[in-house]
Amino acid sequence: MLGYLLLMVSMLLQFQLIWPAEAVLLSHWSEGPASLLFLPHGIKALLIVLVGPIAFLPIALAHLTTDIVIGVDGSRIIFSAVVSSAVMLIPMMMFNYVSQRPLFAGVLGASALRTSRDGL
């Protein structure tokens, strides 16, 4: 629930405050739709790395809700939610692979699994 709320707030800030401010401040910059500061991506990355694939659900729900609130075309809402959530699994799996953790475990989940195995 906390992850969902953090992500919702960051997305609304991004779309309603940061992008308009960047459009004014960087009007000469030719990379129109790109943002120098994209808060939602950082929060999604933290959520997925910390708690693992279970973060897929709050990320998808936050995207669905935000897209509805800001008026995204109906045909793109589901696609946006699924793709933006699924692509976060790849960095998590890479992080786990390099760290020699279970592939689909978050940092918190992997440490809990390791502690429970050591205690047996």
C-alpha positions in Angstrom: 0.0 0.0 0.0 2.8 2.4 0.9 4.6 1.6 -2.4 1.4 2.3 -4.3 0.9 5.7 -2.6 4.5 6.7 -3.1 4.4 5.8 -6.7 1.1 7.6 -7.3 2.3 10.8 -5.7 5.6 10.7 -7.6 3.7 10.1 -10.9 1.3 12.9 -10.3 4.1 15.2 -9.3 6.0 14.2 -12.4 3.1 14.7 -14.9 1.6 17.8 -13.2 4.6 19.7 -11.8 8.0 18.5 -13.0 7.2 18.1 -16.8 5.5 21.5 -17.1 8.4 23.1 -15.2 10.9 21.5 -17.4 9.0 22.5 -20.5 9.3 26.2 -19.4 12.9 26.0 -18.1 14.2 23.9 -20.9 12.2 25.3 -23.8 15.3 25.4 -26.0 16.0 21.7 -25.4 15.1 19.6 -28.4 14.4 16.4 -26.5 10.7 17.3 -25.8 9.2 14.2 -24.2 12.3 13.3 -22.2 12.7 14.3 -18.6 15.9 15.1 -16.7 14.3 14.0 -13.4 11.8 11.1 -13.6 10.8 10.3 -10.0 8.5 7.4 -10.7 11.2 5.3 -12.3 13.5 5.6 -9.2 10.6 4.6 -6.9 9.7 1.6 -9.1 13.3 0.5 -9.1 13.6 0.7 -5.3 10.3 -1.1 -4.8 11.1 -4.0 -7.2 14.7 -4.4 -5.8 13.6 -4.3 -2.2 10.5 -6.5 -2.2 10.9 -8.4 -5.5 8.2 -9.4 -8.0 5.4 -8.7 -5.5 5.9 -5.0 -6.3 4.6 -5.8 -9.8 1.0 -5.3 -8.5 1.3 -1.9 -6.8 3.4 -0.6 -9.8 0.7 -1.8 -12.2 -2.1 -0.4 -10.1 -0.4 3.0 -9.7 0.1 3.2 -13.5 -3.6 2.3 -14.1 -4.8 4.9 -11.6 -2.5 7.6 -12.8 -3.3 7.0 -16.5 -7.0 7.2 -15.7 -6.5 10.4 -13.7 -4.4 12.2 -16.3 -6.6 11.1 -19.1 -4.5 8.7 -21.1 -6.2 7.0 -24.1 -8.2 3.9 -23.0 -6.4 1.6 -25.4 -3.0 2.5 -23.8 -3.9 2.2 -20.2 -3.6 -1.6 -19.7 -0.5 -1.8 -22.0 1.2 1.0 -20.1 0.5 -0.7 -16.7 1.7 -4.2 -17.8 4.8 -3.1 -19.7 6.0 -0.5 -17.2 5.7 -3.1 -14.5 7.2 -6.0 -16.4 10.3 -4.1 -17.5 11.2 -3.5 -13.8 11.7 -7.3 -13.3 14.7 -7.4 -15.6 16.9 -5.1 -13.5 15.8 -7.0 -10.4 16.8 -10.3 -11.9 20.1 -8.9 -13.1 20.8 -7.5 -9.6 19.9 -10.9 -8.0 22.1 -12.8 -10.5 25.1 -10.6 -9.9 24.5 -10.8 -6.1 24.0 -14.6 -6.2 20.5 -14.4 -4.7 17.4 -16.3 -5.7 16.4 -14.8 -9.1 12.9 -13.6 -8.1 13.6 -12.5 -4.6 13.8 -8.9 -3.4 16.7 -7.8 -1.2 14.5 -8.0 1.9 13.0 -11.4 0.9 16.5 -12.9 0.1 17.9 -11.9 3.4 14.9 -13.3 5.2 15.3 -16.6 3.3 19.0 -16.8 4.1 18.3 -16.1 7.8 15.6 -18.7 8.1 17.9 -21.3 6.4 20.8 -20.5 8.6 18.6 -20.9 11.7 17.5 -24.5 10.8 
